[in-house]
């Protein structure tokens, strides 16, 4: 039987900008060359703002096999679907994209990926919840790969004080997919000469998890909530008031609203939920309460200029940016924010009489529009820039006197009243109406369009009650409203149901 010709090792890396995909590729090339391989790498850059990753493609060929054949190997420039041995992805969505491209196959490919998520622009700008289903992505990757190595490498990078590329390098080594020893991998990092100690820590942790010697790092916890000056409702009070299935959502809402405004605002949230809890007791469930609690908390914590300024001037934000940028002692960090508030948003922030004056007095309106037409860049790490946003954030106690606050509370009360009225007649339809608050979000034109769609659906409730399956019909209309921002899909759905 004829001997099979030598074959190159084919490896693809999918990494977003700033995550060290190029460094990882360079490490692998250096590793291979020092181990007696011919190595080649090419890359296809992605685009900015998390809409695509850079793909690095590497081929490694044993020099001894080339010498024995007395001819150099011909190495490819790009990955070919169905013919890639190893894929390394810096984030779960990028692993999913590799599967979609066909470069991960069950007969050949070892897939090494971090399981954390960095949401794509298409996920962030969706009118509804545009996030991809992470468990479904995970299952698809596991099914598509011959061998699947997956854990949170971003958590390892954070804990070790290094970057994710070092953790990925360790995971690749621990997977055993390359014919090199751990010592050869570590010597490669040492030859790089930059951040060696931290990189080796991240490498070691990644190696231990991938090789089964250690458990994965837990998912990083979200930033702590600033302690309020007034005590919010205690957990004991909540336990007595609400059923267990809804408590986690309600506690999160209380935390959010205490942080957003104050403890009195959180208590108002609790009072608004009590009638919904009473309705659910008669239904022997907590579905309506849970969904109402979630959307009510989001609605009461609406985004305004005060909230934006407050978040951008918090010490925890500067600490997070400093950690992400890996600023060393003695280095200077500068953060510049691009801000472009519209006249409407400015008028909604100040006390209502002044806001109405801004909107209705033409000379004042013209002056503000001219001043804010182009937006401005504010350096929040400078004294002037920080104090500017800090002054806006200090308007928080005045929020209750603003036009926006009165308008939002009016809409929320109307929504809650509609739920209380509808639930005894058609519980399933009331549950769908609770979900319709998902249409109202964001600010500016997005907020205006979402509210218009919401009001349109609310206006159809009485007519929906005459249909055979009103809850299903409202769910279809809500999905259509979230499908595009032009209203065309909603118009078509309304026409289909004969509700014109």
C-alpha positions as CSV (number, residue, x, y, z in Angstrom):
1,X,0.0,0.0,0.0
2,X,1.4,3.4,-1.0
3,X,2.4,5.7,1.8
4,X,0.1,8.7,2.3
5,X,1.8,12.0,1.5
6,X,2.5,14.4,4.4
7,X,-0.2,16.8,5.2
8,X,-0.1,20.3,6.7
9,X,-1.8,21.2,10.0
10,X,-4.5,23.7,9.1
11,X,-5.6,26.2,11.8
12,X,-8.0,29.2,11.8
13,X,-8.3,31.9,14.4
14,X,-11.4,34.1,14.7
15,X,-10.8,37.1,17.0
16,X,-12.2,40.5,17.4
17,X,-10.0,43.6,17.2
18,X,-8.0,44.3,20.3
19,X,-8.2,40.7,21.6
20,X,-4.7,39.7,20.4
21,X,-5.6,37.4,17.5
22,X,-2.5,38.6,15.7
23,X,-0.4,38.0,18.7
24,X,-1.8,34.5,19.0
25,X,-1.1,33.8,15.4
26,X,2.5,35.1,15.8
27,X,3.0,32.8,18.8
28,X,1.8,29.8,16.9
29,X,4.1,30.6,13.9
30,X,7.1,31.1,16.3
31,X,6.2,27.9,18.1
32,X,6.1,25.9,14.9
33,X,9.2,27.3,13.4
34,X,11.3,26.6,16.5
35,X,9.9,23.0,16.5
36,X,11.1,22.4,13.0
37,X,8.0,23.2,11.0
38,X,7.5,25.4,7.9
39,X,4.8,27.9,8.9
40,X,2.6,30.4,7.0
41,X,-0.1,32.8,8.2
42,X,-2.5,35.1,6.4
43,X,-5.3,37.2,7.7
44,X,-8.6,38.8,6.4
45,X,-9.4,41.8,8.6
46,X,-13.0,42.3,9.9
47,X,-14.7,45.7,10.3
48,X,-15.2,47.9,13.3
49,X,-17.9,48.0,16.0
50,X,-18.2,44.3,16.5
51,X,-19.7,43.4,13.1
52,X,-17.0,40.9,12.1
53,X,-13.9,39.3,13.4
54,X,-10.5,39.1,11.7
55,X,-9.8,35.6,10.4
56,X,-6.2,34.4,10.7
57,X,-5.3,31.2,8.7
58,X,-2.2,29.2,9.5
59,X,-0.7,26.1,7.9
60,X,2.2,24.2,9.5
61,X,4.2,21.6,7.6
62,X,7.1,19.5,9.0
63,X,10.3,20.6,7.5
64,X,11.7,17.0,7.6
65,X,8.8,15.8,5.4
66,X,9.5,18.6,3.0
67,X,13.2,17.7,2.9
68,X,12.4,14.1,2.3
69,X,10.2,14.9,-0.6
70,X,12.8,17.3,-2.0
71,X,10.3,20.0,-2.7
72,X,8.7,22.8,-0.6
73,X,5.0,22.4,0.4
74,X,2.3,24.4,-1.3
75,X,0.3,26.1,1.5
76,X,-3.1,27.6,1.1
77,X,-4.0,31.3,1.8
78,X,-7.5,30.8,3.2
79,X,-9.4,28.2,5.1
80,X,-11.4,25.7,2.9
81,X,-14.8,24.5,4.3
82,X,-14.4,20.9,5.5
83,X,-10.6,20.9,5.5
84,X,-9.6,22.7,8.7
85,X,-8.0,20.8,11.6
86,X,-8.2,23.4,14.4
87,X,-10.4,26.5,14.9
88,X,-9.8,28.9,17.8
89,X,-12.5,31.5,18.5
90,X,-12.3,34.4,21.0
91,X,-16.0,34.5,21.7
92,X,-19.0,32.1,21.3
93,X,-20.6,34.0,18.4
94,X,-17.4,33.8,16.4
95,X,-17.3,30.0,17.0
96,X,-20.9,29.9,15.7
97,X,-19.8,31.9,12.6
98,X,-17.0,29.4,12.0
99,X,-19.6,26.6,12.1
100,X,-21.8,28.5,9.7
101,X,-18.9,29.0,7.3
102,X,-18.4,25.2,7.3
103,X,-14.8,25.3,8.6
104,X,-15.8,23.3,11.6
105,X,-16.6,19.7,10.8
106,X,-17.3,16.6,12.9
107,X,-14.9,14.4,11.1
108,X,-11.8,16.6,11.6
109,X,-12.0,19.8,13.6
110,X,-11.0,20.6,17.1
111,X,-12.9,23.7,18.1
112,X,-11.4,25.8,21.0
113,X,-13.6,28.7,22.0
114,X,-14.3,31.1,24.9
115,X,-17.9,30.9,26.0
116,X,-18.4,34.6,27.0
117,X,-20.4,36.9,24.8
118,X,-19.6,40.3,23.3
119,X,-22.8,41.3,21.6
120,X,-22.7,42.1,17.9
121,X,-24.1,45.4,16.6
122,X,-27.0,43.6,15.0
123,X,-27.8,42.2,18.5
124,X,-27.6,45.6,20.1
125,X,-29.6,47.6,17.7
126,X,-32.5,45.2,17.3
127,X,-35.9,46.7,18.3
128,X,-36.6,43.7,20.6
129,X,-34.3,41.3,22.3
130,X,-31.8,40.7,19.5
131,X,-29.4,38.5,21.4
132,X,-28.5,35.2,19.8
133,X,-29.5,32.2,21.8
134,X,-26.3,31.3,23.6
135,X,-27.3,27.7,24.6
136,X,-28.3,27.0,21.0
137,X,-25.0,28.4,19.8
138,X,-23.1,26.2,22.3
139,X,-25.0,23.1,21.2
140,X,-24.5,23.8,17.5
141,X,-20.8,24.2,18.1
142,X,-20.5,21.0,20.1
143,X,-22.4,19.1,17.5
144,X,-20.4,20.4,14.6
145,X,-16.9,19.8,16.0
146,X,-15.0,16.5,16.3
147,X,-13.7,17.8,19.6
148,X,-15.1,20.7,21.5
149,X,-13.1,22.7,24.2
150,X,-15.1,25.6,25.6
151,X,-15.0,27.7,28.7
152,X,-14.9,31.4,29.8
153,X,-11.4,32.5,28.8
154,X,-12.3,36.2,29.3
155,X,-12.8,35.4,33.0
156,X,-9.3,33.8,33.1
157,X,-7.8,36.8,31.4
158,X,-9.4,39.1,33.9
159,X,-8.3,37.1,36.9
160,X,-4.8,36.7,35.7
161,X,-4.3,40.3,34.7
162,X,-3.5,39.3,31.2
163,X,-5.3,39.2,27.8
164,X,-7.6,36.6,26.3
165,X,-5.1,35.6,23.7
166,X,-2.8,34.1,26.4
167,X,-5.7,32.1,27.8
168,X,-6.6,30.9,24.3
169,X,-3.0,29.9,23.7
170,X,-3.1,27.9,26.9
171,X,-6.4,26.3,25.9
172,X,-4.9,25.3,22.5
173,X,-1.9,23.7,24.3
174,X,-4.2,21.9,26.8
175,X,-6.4,20.6,24.0
176,X,-3.5,18.5,22.7
177,X,-4.5,19.4,19.1
178,X,-0.9,20.5,18.2
179,X,2.1,18.1,18.4
180,X,4.1,20.4,20.8
181,X,4.8,20.1,24.5
182,X,3.7,22.6,27.2
183,X,7.3,23.7,27.7
184,X,7.5,24.6,24.0
185,X,4.4,26.7,24.3
186,X,5.7,28.5,27.4
187,X,9.1,29.1,25.7
188,X,7.3,30.9,22.9
189,X,5.7,33.3,25.3
190,X,9.1,33.9,26.9
191,X,10.7,34.7,23.5
192,X,8.0,37.3,23.0
193,X,9.4,39.3,25.9
194,X,6.3,41.4,26.5
195,X,4.0,40.8,29.6
196,X,5.6,37.4,30.0
197,X,4.6,36.9,33.7
198,X,0.9,37.7,33.2
199,X,0.7,35.9,29.9
200,X,2.2,32.7,31.5
201,X,-0.4,33.0,34.3
202,X,-3.3,33.2,31.9
203,X,-1.7,30.4,29.7
204,X,-1.3,28.1,32.7
205,X,-4.9,28.6,33.8
206,X,-6.2,28.0,30.3
207,X,-4.0,25.0,29.9
208,X,-5.3,23.4,33.2
209,X,-8.9,23.9,32.3
210,X,-8.5,22.6,28.7
211,X,-6.6,19.5,29.9
212,X,-9.1,18.7,32.6
213,X,-6.8,19.6,35.6
214,X,-8.9,22.5,36.8
215,X,-12.5,23.7,36.8
216,X,-13.5,26.7,34.5
217,X,-13.5,30.2,36.0
218,X,-17.0,31.4,37.1
219,X,-18.6,34.1,34.9
220,X,-17.6,37.5,36.0
221,X,-20.1,39.2,38.3
222,X,-21.6,42.5,37.2
223,X,-20.5,45.7,38.8
224,X,-21.7,46.4,42.3
225,X,-24.7,48.7,42.8
226,X,-23.9,52.0,44.6
227,X,-25.4,51.8,48.1
228,X,-28.5,54.1,48.4
229,X,-28.9,56.6,51.2
230,X,-32.4,55.3,52.0
231,X,-33.1,51.7,52.8
232,X,-35.1,49.9,50.0
233,X,-37.7,47.3,50.9
234,X,-36.0,44.4,52.7
235,X,-35.8,40.9,51.3
236,X,-38.1,39.8,54.2
237,X,-40.8,42.2,53.2
238,X,-40.6,41.0,49.6
239,X,-40.8,37.4,50.6
240,X,-44.1,38.2,52.5
241,X,-45.6,40.1,49.6
242,X,-44.7,38.1,46.5
243,X,-44.6,34.5,45.4
244,X,-41.2,32.8,45.1
245,X,-41.1,32.4,41.3
246,X,-41.2,36.2,40.9
247,X,-38.8,37.2,43.7
248,X,-35.6,37.1,41.8
249,X,-37.0,39.5,39.1
250,X,-38.5,41.8,41.7
251,X,-35.4,42.0,43.8
252,X,-33.4,43.0,40.7
253,X,-36.0,45.7,40.0
254,X,-35.7,47.0,43.5
255,X,-31.9,47.2,43.3
256,X,-32.1,48.9,39.9
257,X,-34.6,51.5,40.9
258,X,-33.0,52.3,44.2
259,X,-29.8,52.9,42.3
260,X,-31.6,54.8,39.5
261,X,-33.4,57.2,41.8
262,X,-33.9,56.4,45.5
263,X,-35.5,54.0,47.9
264,X,-38.9,55.8,47.7
265,X,-39.0,55.1,44.0
266,X,-38.3,51.4,44.6
267,X,-41.2,51.4,47.1
268,X,-43.5,52.9,44.5
269,X,-42.4,50.0,42.3
270,X,-43.5,47.5,45.0
271,X,-46.8,49.3,45.5
272,X,-47.5,49.1,41.7
273,X,-46.9,45.4,41.7
274,X,-49.2,44.5,44.6
275,X,-52.4,44.4,42.5
276,X,-50.8,42.3,39.9
277,X,-49.6,39.9,42.6
278,X,-53.2,39.7,43.8
279,X,-54.4,38.8,40.3
280,X,-51.8,36.0,40.0
281,X,-52.9,34.5,43.3
282,X,-56.3,33.9,41.8
283,X,-54.5,32.2,38.8
284,X,-52.2,30.1,41.0
285,X,-49.2,31.3,39.1
286,X,-46.7,34.1,38.8
287,X,-46.2,34.6,35.1
288,X,-48.0,37.9,34.8
289,X,-46.3,39.3,37.9
290,X,-42.8,38.2,36.7
291,X,-43.2,39.8,33.3
292,X,-44.8,43.0,34.7
293,X,-42.1,43.3,37.3
294,X,-39.4,43.0,34.6
295,X,-40.9,45.5,32.2
296,X,-42.0,47.9,34.9
297,X,-38.5,48.1,36.3
298,X,-37.1,48.8,32.8
299,X,-39.8,51.4,32.2
300,X,-39.3,53.2,35.5
301,X,-35.5,53.3,34.9
302,X,-35.9,54.9,31.5
303,X,-32.7,56.3,29.8
304,X,-32.3,60.1,30.0
305,X,-29.3,62.5,30.0
306,X,-29.1,62.4,33.8
307,X,-28.7,58.6,33.8
308,X,-26.1,58.7,31.0
309,X,-24.1,61.4,32.8
310,X,-24.3,59.5,36.1
311,X,-23.1,56.2,34.6
312,X,-20.2,57.9,32.8
313,X,-18.9,59.6,35.9
314,X,-19.0,56.7,38.3
315,X,-15.6,55.6,39.7
316,X,-16.5,52.0,38.9
317,X,-16.6,52.9,35.2
318,X,-13.2,54.5,35.2
319,X,-11.9,51.4,37.0
320,X,-13.4,49.1,34.4
321,X,-12.0,51.0,31.5
322,X,-8.6,51.1,33.2
323,X,-8.7,47.3,33.6
324,X,-9.9,46.7,30.1
325,X,-7.1,49.0,28.7
326,X,-4.6,47.3,31.1
327,X,-3.2,50.7,32.2
328,X,-0.1,50.3,34.2
329,X,1.2,52.3,37.1
330,X,2.5,55.6,35.8
331,X,0.5,55.5,32.6
332,X,-2.1,58.2,31.9
333,X,-5.7,57.2,30.8
334,X,-7.8,59.5,28.8
335,X,-11.5,58.8,28.0
336,X,-13.3,60.9,25.4
337,X,-17.1,60.6,25.0
338,X,-19.0,61.7,22.0
339,X,-22.3,63.3,23.1
340,X,-25.1,64.6,20.9
341,X,-28.3,65.3,23.0
342,X,-31.2,66.7,21.0
343,X,-33.3,69.7,22.0
344,X,-36.1,67.4,23.1
345,X,-33.8,65.4,25.4
346,X,-32.4,68.5,27.0
347,X,-35.9,69.9,27.5
348,X,-37.1,66.7,29.1
349,X,-34.2,66.8,31.6
350,X,-34.8,70.2,33.2
351,X,-37.8,71.2,35.3
352,X,-41.1,71.1,33.3
353,X,-41.7,74.9,33.0
354,X,-38.2,75.5,31.7
355,X,-38.5,72.5,29.4
356,X,-41.7,73.8,27.9
357,X,-40.0,77.2,27.4
358,X,-37.2,75.6,25.5
359,X,-39.6,73.9,23.2
360,X,-42.0,76.8,22.7
361,X,-40.0,80.0,22.7
362,X,-38.6,80.2,19.2
363,X,-35.4,82.3,19.9
364,X,-34.5,80.0,22.8
365,X,-35.3,76.9,20.7
366,X,-33.2,78.2,17.8
367,X,-30.2,79.0,20.1
368,X,-30.2,75.5,21.7
369,X,-30.6,73.7,18.4
370,X,-27.7,75.7,16.9
371,X,-25.5,75.1,19.9
372,X,-26.1,71.3,19.9
373,X,-26.4,70.7,16.2
374,X,-23.0,69.0,15.8
375,X,-22.6,67.4,19.3
376,X,-19.4,67.5,21.1
377,X,-16.6,65.4,22.5
378,X,-16.2,65.5,26.3
379,X,-13.1,64.2,27.9
380,X,-14.4,62.8,31.2
381,X,-10.9,62.2,32.5
382,X,-10.3,66.0,32.4
383,X,-11.5,68.3,35.3
384,X,-13.6,70.4,32.9
385,X,-15.2,67.4,31.2
386,X,-15.9,65.5,34.4
387,X,-17.4,68.5,36.1
388,X,-19.7,69.1,33.1
389,X,-21.2,65.6,33.3
390,X,-21.1,65.5,37.0
391,X,-23.3,68.7,37.1
392,X,-25.8,67.0,34.8
393,X,-25.8,63.8,37.0
394,X,-26.5,66.0,40.1
395,X,-29.9,66.9,38.6
396,X,-31.1,63.5,39.7
397,X,-33.2,64.8,42.6
398,X,-35.0,67.1,40.1
399,X,-35.9,64.2,37.8
400,X,-39.4,64.0,39.4
401,X,-40.1,67.6,38.3
402,X,-39.1,67.0,34.6
403,X,-41.5,66.7,31.7
404,X,-40.1,63.3,30.8
405,X,-40.8,61.9,34.3
406,X,-44.4,63.0,34.3
407,X,-44.9,61.6,30.8
408,X,-43.3,58.2,31.6
409,X,-45.3,57.7,34.8
410,X,-48.5,58.5,33.0
411,X,-47.8,55.9,30.3
412,X,-46.8,53.3,32.9
413,X,-50.0,53.9,35.0
414,X,-52.1,53.5,31.8
415,X,-50.3,50.2,31.0
416,X,-50.8,48.8,34.5
417,X,-54.4,49.8,34.5
418,X,-54.9,48.0,31.2
419,X,-53.3,44.9,32.7
420,X,-55.5,45.0,35.8
421,X,-58.6,45.4,33.6
422,X,-57.7,42.7,31.1
423,X,-56.3,39.9,33.2
424,X,-59.6,38.8,34.8
425,X,-61.1,38.6,31.3
426,X,-58.3,37.0,29.4
427,X,-55.1,36.2,31.3
428,X,-53.1,35.0,28.3
429,X,-53.9,38.3,26.5
430,X,-52.9,40.3,29.5
431,X,-49.6,38.4,29.6
432,X,-49.0,39.4,25.9
433,X,-49.9,43.0,26.7
434,X,-47.2,43.0,29.5
435,X,-44.7,41.8,26.9
436,X,-45.7,44.7,24.6
437,X,-43.9,47.1,26.8
438,X,-40.7,45.7,25.2
439,X,-41.6,47.9,22.2
440,X,-40.9,51.1,24.3
441,X,-37.2,51.5,24.8
442,X,-34.2,53.6,24.0
443,X,-34.4,57.3,23.3
444,X,-34.8,59.8,20.4
445,X,-36.4,58.5,17.2
446,X,-36.2,54.8,18.4
447,X,-38.3,55.7,21.5
448,X,-40.8,57.7,19.5
449,X,-41.4,54.8,17.0
450,X,-41.5,52.2,19.7
451,X,-44.1,54.1,21.6
452,X,-46.2,54.7,18.5
453,X,-46.3,51.0,17.8
454,X,-47.1,50.2,21.4
455,X,-50.0,52.6,21.4
456,X,-51.3,51.2,18.1
457,X,-51.4,47.7,19.6
458,X,-53.1,48.8,22.8
459,X,-55.8,50.5,20.6
460,X,-56.5,47.1,19.0
461,X,-57.1,45.2,22.3
462,X,-60.9,45.4,22.3
463,X,-61.0,44.1,18.7
464,X,-58.6,41.3,19.4
465,X,-60.9,40.1,22.1
466,X,-63.4,39.2,19.4
467,X,-60.9,36.8,17.7
468,X,-60.6,33.1,18.4
469,X,-57.1,33.3,19.8
470,X,-56.5,36.9,20.9
471,X,-53.2,36.2,22.7
472,X,-51.7,34.5,19.7
473,X,-52.8,37.4,17.5
474,X,-51.3,40.0,19.7
475,X,-48.0,38.0,19.9
476,X,-47.9,38.0,16.1
477,X,-48.5,41.8,16.0
478,X,-45.8,42.4,18.6
479,X,-43.3,40.2,16.6
480,X,-44.2,42.2,13.4
481,X,-43.6,45.5,15.2
482,X,-40.2,44.3,16.4
483,X,-39.2,43.0,13.0
484,X,-38.5,46.4,11.4
485,X,-38.5,50.1,12.3
486,X,-40.5,51.2,9.3
487,X,-43.9,49.8,10.4
488,X,-44.4,47.9,7.1
489,X,-44.4,44.5,8.8
490,X,-46.9,45.6,11.4
491,X,-49.1,47.1,8.7
492,X,-49.1,43.7,6.9
493,X,-49.8,41.8,10.1
494,X,-52.7,44.0,11.0
495,X,-54.1,43.6,7.5
496,X,-53.7,39.8,7.6
497,X,-55.8,39.7,10.8
498,X,-58.5,41.9,9.3
499,X,-58.0,44.6,11.9
500,X,-57.6,47.6,9.5
